Amino acid sequence: MKRPIAKKTTKYRSWTKEDVQMLRAMAREETKTSVVARKLKRTPTATRQKAAALGVKLAGASQRKRRP
């Protein structure tokens, strides 16, 4: 008999005041999103979403250049 495959559960960490302060400080220094995420031990997507919710612009955001 085969064992059932265990589902992978995701445990969410809430953002602390220190996390938000660090995010804002690194955004002011124009640190890349990937670096900010690594230092905060979060995913780049979670970091971008929190920054957007706070109205903070992060450096290194992917912007497509249009060809003429």
C-alpha positions as CSV (number, residue, x, y, z in Angstrom):
1,M,0.0,0.0,0.0
2,K,1.3,3.4,-1.0
3,R,1.6,6.2,1.5
4,P,-0.3,9.4,0.7
5,I,1.8,12.3,-0.2
6,A,1.9,14.9,2.4
7,K,0.7,18.4,1.4
8,K,3.3,21.1,1.7
9,T,2.0,23.8,4.0
10,T,3.1,27.4,3.9
11,K,3.5,29.3,7.1
12,Y,3.1,33.0,6.7
13,R,5.1,35.4,8.7
14,S,3.5,38.8,9.5
15,W,5.5,41.9,8.8
16,T,7.0,43.5,11.9
17,K,7.7,47.2,12.4
18,E,11.4,46.4,12.1
19,D,10.8,44.6,8.8
20,V,8.9,47.6,7.4
21,Q,11.5,50.1,8.6
22,M,14.3,48.0,7.0
23,L,12.2,47.8,3.7
24,R,11.8,51.6,3.6
25,A,15.4,52.3,4.5
26,M,16.7,49.9,1.7
27,A,14.2,51.4,-0.8
28,R,15.6,54.9,0.0
29,E,19.1,53.6,-0.7
30,E,17.8,52.1,-4.0
31,T,18.8,48.6,-3.1
32,K,17.6,46.0,-5.6
33,T,14.4,44.1,-4.8
34,S,16.2,40.7,-4.8
35,V,18.7,41.9,-2.2
36,V,16.0,43.5,0.0
37,A,14.1,40.2,-0.1
38,R,17.1,38.1,0.8
39,K,18.0,40.4,3.8
40,L,14.4,40.2,5.0
41,K,14.3,36.5,4.4
42,R,11.2,36.8,2.2
43,T,10.4,36.1,-1.4
44,P,10.9,38.9,-4.0
45,T,7.1,38.7,-4.8
46,A,6.2,39.2,-1.1
47,T,8.6,42.1,-0.8
48,R,7.2,43.8,-4.0
49,Q,3.7,43.4,-2.8
50,K,4.4,44.9,0.7
51,A,6.3,47.8,-0.9
52,A,3.4,48.5,-3.2
53,A,0.9,48.4,-0.3
54,L,3.2,50.9,1.6
55,G,3.5,53.1,-1.5
56,V,7.3,52.5,-1.6
57,K,9.2,52.2,-4.9
58,L,11.9,49.6,-5.1
59,A,14.9,49.7,-7.4
60,G,15.5,47.0,-9.9
61,A,11.9,46.6,-10.8
62,S,11.5,44.9,-14.2
63,Q,10.4,47.5,-16.7
64,R,10.1,46.5,-20.3
65,K,11.5,48.9,-22.8
66,R,9.4,49.3,-25.9
67,R,11.0,49.1,-29.2
68,P,10.3,51.9,-31.6
